[in-house]
Amino acid sequence: MSRLKRWGRRLLVLPPIAVGAVILALQVTGRDAPERAEIEETARPVRVIEATPARFVPRALGYGLAQPGTVWEAVAEVSGRVVYRHPDLERGRLIEAGTLIMRIDPTDYELAVARSQANVESIDAQIAELALRQSNAMASMAIAERGLALAAEDLERKKRLLANGNTSQSAVDQAETTALSQRQKVQDLQNQLTLLPAERRVLEATLALNRAQLAEAENDLARTEIRLPFDARIADIAAEQDQFVAAGQTMVVADSIDVAEVTAQMGIDRLVPLIEQGIDLSTLTAQQLSDLPGAWGLQAIVRLRIGELEASWPGRFDRVTDMVDPQTRTIGLVIAVEEPYRQAQPGRRPPLAKNMFVEVEVRGQPRDGVIVIPRVAVHRGPSGGPVVYVAGADDRLAFRPIEPGPAQDDVMVVLSGLEAGDRIIVTDLIPAVEGMRLIATVDSALAARLLAEAAGDIPIR
């Protein structure tokens, strides 16, 4: 009996299921089929900028340490004890040109000057005496020659008288002896006059030697005083008062303050766009090659960034270093800053001191009327070359192959492939299908920043 009840309960479930199936079938067969919607093309929103001829200033960035233009070492040229030291001679002090900063004991050198002066005066006196002797000898020579002439005439007269029997042989012999004696006097004076020029030359050579010794002694005396050759900042002191210094010993090191130099290391690839192209170097002389960097017209800005402090100085491109750094593959550009101390502004710009780490921006000659684009707008085309995505007049995507030019930071120059007025897409399209429909929106802020960066109004990184 219990089994019949269980089967009865199961059969009660079947009628509701059957009724539900019938109702579902009636609903399905009674509805219309769903309508098919037409597929519409979806437009991609993109940001664009308009290609505009602009000014491009090629720039390169480097870093280096500021150094004084001239480092002067005061090396002792004479030996002795330091008897004077300037009271302001301390490291870091600024001292004017011509200031006596140290003096070596001059006593021995003053004595040497006195001895040399005495020797010069002695030789001068001997030369004066020799001149007087020469004058006297010439006067005596004139007298002796006159006496010789008279003695010769007297000898001839007595010889005639002897021939006539009016005088004796002894008188003739006496006249001949007198004539010979007078001739000997003339010969002696002649010998003296002949030797005097040689004696004078010896004295003059001795005088020249003594004068050279005097000049040397005076130079040594002058070298006992150490004076600054230019306005300078004292960098080091290696001698103290009452200390003995030997010749060749460094006493003071000073740095010039009129010019500071920064050797900024830069990659050669960054410098190439700064240099004028197409110069024939084969016909230039060595001097012309040396002057060539000055003809490039490079300008420089030296910047200091320490925390919130930012200061800058106008720089002058001076020269290129003699070698490439084998480690970094960079070359050094020497930038000179005039009057780095006198350009200081309290609270705003410190002096450009030695070993200050600075940034150097070098600028080449500006190029006007070139098309510049952001680097992000350059893509690899189907053939592997660089292309730019352009929004055409029908708001369709087009690929433009370009010839890229110099690039720096986010800016690239386009040498060919784009025209003024082209709408350049700066949105990263993924995927990018040529001919796809676009909704273009002009990004005025990006366009303004691009032009400012290309013109050099924004510091490069």
Secondary structure, 3 states (H helix, E strand, C coil): CHHHHHHHHHHHHHHHHHHHHHHHHHHHHHCCCCCCCCCCCCCEEEEEEECCEEEECCEEEEEEEEEECCEEEEECCCCEEEEEECCCCCCCCEECCCCEEEEECCHHHHHHHHHHHHHHHHHHHHHHHHHHHHHHHHHHHHHHHHHHHHHHHHHHHHHHHHHHCCCCHHHHHHHHHHHHHHHHHHHHHHHHHHHHHHHHHHHHHHHHHHHHHHHHHHHHHHCCEEECCCCEEEEEECCCCCCEECCCCEEEEEEECCEEEEEEEEEHHHHHHHCCCCCCCCCCCHHHHHHHHHHCCCEEEEEEEECCEEEEEEEEEEEEEEEECCCCCEEEEEEEEECCCCCCECCCECCCCCCCEEEEEEECCCEEEEEEEEHHHEEECCCCCEEEEEECCCCEEEEEECEEEEEECCEEEEEECCCCCCEEECCCCCCCCCCCEEEEEECHHHHHHHHHHHCCCCCCC
